[in-house]
Every structure is written in structure tokens, then in C-alpha cells.
Amino acid sequence: MSQYLFIESQDPFEDKGAEAYLATALELSKRNESVTVFFVENGAHAVRNGAQVPIRDALHSAGARLKVDGFALRERGIKADGLAAGIEVGGVDDMVDLLASPDTKAIWH
């Protein structure tokens, strides 16, 4: 079975394309596909507790795995205890492990 990795590097409050991009991940999650969304760089703004990002919450509800790069959090002054529900902190090594898996289909935005 394929695994989908969506890497989101854009701030959803500055790039309206981020929501459309993540909508594809949501549709796959609703079809019971294995989906991981990895927030990196400015995409880390989407994982803050209290940030109004309905697509992130819908992804969580649909069963997608949501991860954020710990380095991106630190660079933006976001504390790991201030994250929205369902967000896991990881590192680039976690992302590389997913990318290296032969069944992974990766899409970067």
C-alpha cells in the first residue's frame, strides 16, 4: 500500500495555496489512505494551538498523521507545549526516513 507524504513549507496565513494543497491530503485521508503531513519552515505556523487552520483540524479528524519539524518551531519561537491537538514534533531525519521508504509518494509545497 502506498503512503503519502505531504511536506508543507508555506505559512497558511500568507499563502492561500496551502489550503488547496492540504485539501488533496484530506481527500486521500478520507479514502483511508496512509497520509502524513510534515510541516516545515513557515508551515510551522499552522500547528500553533489556537491558530485557526480548519484544514489542519480536518486532517487530524480524518486520521492523517501530522508532524512538525522541531527546528522550524525553535526558529519561529513556537514552544512544543503550545501545539494544536494531534501534532507530533519530529526532525528532518524523520522526514528523510519517510522519503526513503519505497512505498512513499511525496509532494512538497
Secondary structure, DSSP 8 states (H G I E B T S, - for coil): --EEEEEE-S-TTT-THHHHHHHHHHHHHHTT-EEEEEE-GGGGGGGBTT---HHHHHHHHHT-EEEEEHHHHHHTT--GGGB-TTEEEE-HHHHHHHHHSTTEEEEE-
